[in-house]
Amino acid sequence: MCFFHRETMASSFQCFWGLFFSLSIYFIQATPTSNVYIVYLGLNQSHDPLLTSKHHHQLLSNVFECEEAAKQSILYHYKHSFSGFAAKLNENQANILAKMEGVVSVFRSRTMKLHTTRSWDFMGLTLDESSEVTPLQLAYGDDIVVGVLDSGVWPESKSFQEESCLGPIPSCWKGKCVKGEMFDPKRDCNRKLIGAQYYHKGFEEEFGPVNPRTFDYKSPRDFVGHGTHTASTAVGSVVKNVSSFGFGQGTARGGAPRTRLAVYKVCWNEGLEGICSEADIMAGFDNALHDGVHVISASFGGGPPLRPFFKSQAGIGSFHAMQLGVSVVFSAGNDGPAPSSVGNVAPWSICVAASTIDRSFPTKILLDKTISVMGEGFVTKKVKGKLAPARTFFRDGNCSPENSRNKTAEGMVILCFSNTPSDIGYAEVAVVNIGASGLIYALPVTDQIAETDIIPTVRINQNQGTKLRQYIDSAPKPVVISPSKTTIGKSPAPTIAHFSSRGPNTVSSDILKPDISAPGASIMAAWPPVTPPAPSSSDKRSVNWNFLSGTSMACPHVTGVVALIKSAHPDWSPAAIKSAIMTTAYNRDSTQDSILAGGSRKVADPFDIGAGHLNPLKAMDPGLVYDMQASDYIAYLCDIGYTREQIKAIVLPGTHVSCSKEDQSISNLNYPSITVSNLQSTVTIKRTVRNVGPKKTAVYFVSIVNPCGVKVSIWPRILFFSCFKEEHTYYVTLKPQKKSQGRYDFGEIVWTDGFHYVRSPLVVSVNNAGDSDDSLSYSI
């Protein structure tokens, strides 16, 4: 509302007529039609938070009856690392603001979903205390701050306790710990957990007050559990002899155990699920970059249709981070194995797919003392009962609460089938409701990943399920489910998890996404003891460590490795770090066979796995890197439709901005992978590499794997590096040698000096089936 003051009658009169005029043109009643919008203005040019906030008020006053009403509509000022604000607006007001000078974009704040031990040993980062050499994980990271945007932190967890050898807080740190519900900075923060803030205004506009309905803490304290889990995976301290219900016994730690942690709580509990408002996320990005973090980890996102980069929190936040030298790591999403399901696709950030590790939890099922099958599960005690088909208790054999026949199943174990792994949650609830003793759940082959369940549950494949189903067709039979075991190295790994979102990139098809894969299946990490380990209000158990699966778990694995690389190579840009991670990735499993794509039986391709699987040891010394600065993205932004004026508003002062046609080429972006989504005739692409190896003098030779139906030529084929010449440019010519339409083929380019192998995926779609002349050549 607009406030009137008796002592300023003239101002009141002006405000009255301003109100009348505004109502006649702009005003639509706020209650039914207002939503939270984000108004993005680009780079913060003033560097004065007070002046920036005042500018926001003045801009917003153009669509409100007076400045006081404009001020009341604002939820957040983004005034540090970039300029913008979140405000309650109606559609008419948003449209008017979008047309104003100096406004880059206006978009409605959406809600994002969270993309929900042994993994570090599996990737070669072992803690060998008998060795005289300090393990890599403990040698670096002390000077690095990782910002985790998530659901908060459980500060009492041993993962976040400072170790005696930890030095003072880095002098570059400008952040803080804020007080809130059950969170006292003096008690809960230390030299490990050095920052903790929370942002809830956007969430509350969508879902109402945080407490008491949501059972969350209005503070940095975590209730959902997701934030605690991801933070401990990325940078958790070393904690020995941990397990969850006795499974996964071992030493827990993050990828960079000595790295400092700053938590930005932007996600909140809504029905035991983490929900994150874009308005809150933008505030978290703004403060994290101002505080001085070196790496940001963000395990959330939305699925297709994806918005343009500068109409999304991910694109905006990560772009400004990149300009400040801060790497941003995102999860790819859990909408796989459908193609084109990958999210968080900005080329200046890292997008992570999820894979399995070589740890499994075999669980034996013995039916009628005759048939034995092995599944996956976390069954703690022997279960005895009678195995019954789902149709006995559920209409059409569909295991869901709404299909229940309302028959009691005491002493029974129910056999259910599904084509979609996500249905298992409904099946568990349905089986619990009828009083059954256990659940055997048959899934498509390759989808059996153990999860924490609310009832003893064993996942088997559909071939096994069919065998059991035929045996109990006439009547239920006695069944015994043995307690699960933990085994290591018994199954080929990694494979790409079935749920991991796949490419191609739907925003920019000539940029490969995901970039890399990392462990994200049955990952054990820290957990709030007040939060049930299974996402159900009926689960009354309490644990300090819990298993989760998702690209959310893969993302912090890469975050931890990025922190180690940044500590070892502080002058490397985010692009150089990403290049090191991508070009050293591997695509062979533990049996030296090709990595498979879960959800199918096919070999994983770059749309499943990106450049390959994360290899932390190799990434520390990649040999060559494909580097980029903010100016290198200008031609790319021009090519995807941004104007010179829009680009000038977001880049750092002094950056030359030109959108001339000859400069525009997405394929020429110096990315560590090469993707050509529409190859109609011969094309030549440019790449530049820099020698970062220990030897300034080096000679690299190239080898090529041609995509099917494409002839690849590279010039020069030998690169000579010296202390006088640390960078070289080479050219890749792609010539189609087949008629094709709408299919992708894959190859690779590898540069090697005999020790380093710098590998770039090559992704090409030949689209010339309607052409009569394929000899036309052009250069981009």
Protein Blocks (a to p, Z undefined) as FASTA:
>chain_A
ZZddfklmmlmmmmmmmmmmmmmmmmccfklmgccddddebjafklpaklmmmmmmmmmm
mmcfbfklmmmmpmbdcfklpgcddddddfklmmmmmmpghiabdcddddddddehjklm
mnopacdfkbmbdcfklmgojlpccddddebjafkbmklcccfklccddfkbcbdcddde
hiafklmgcfklmcdcddfklmmmmnopfbfklopacdfbdfklmmmmmmmmmmpccdeh
iaeehiaiacdddfblmbccddddfbdcehhiacddfklmmmmmmmmmmnopabdcdddd
dddddddfklcfklmmmmmmmmnopacdddfbjcbfbehkaghkbfkbccddddddfbdc
dddddehhlaccddddddfbdcddddddfklmoghhiacfklpghiafehiacddddfbf
klmmmmmmmmmmnopabdcddddehiaccdddfbdcddddfklmmmmmmmmmmpccdddd
ddddddehkaccddddfklccdddfklmmbccdfbdcdfehpacdddfkbcfbdcfklmc
dcfbdcdedjklmmmmmmmmmmmmmmmmmmbcfklmmmmmmmmpccbdfkopacddehia
bdcdfklnonbdcdfklmmmnopacdddfklmmmmmmmnopafklmmmmmcehiacdfbf
klgcfklpccfbdcdfbdfbdcddddddddfbfblbdcddddddddehiacddddfbdcd
dfklmbccdddddddfbdcehiacdddddddehlaccdddddddddfklpcbfkbccdZZ
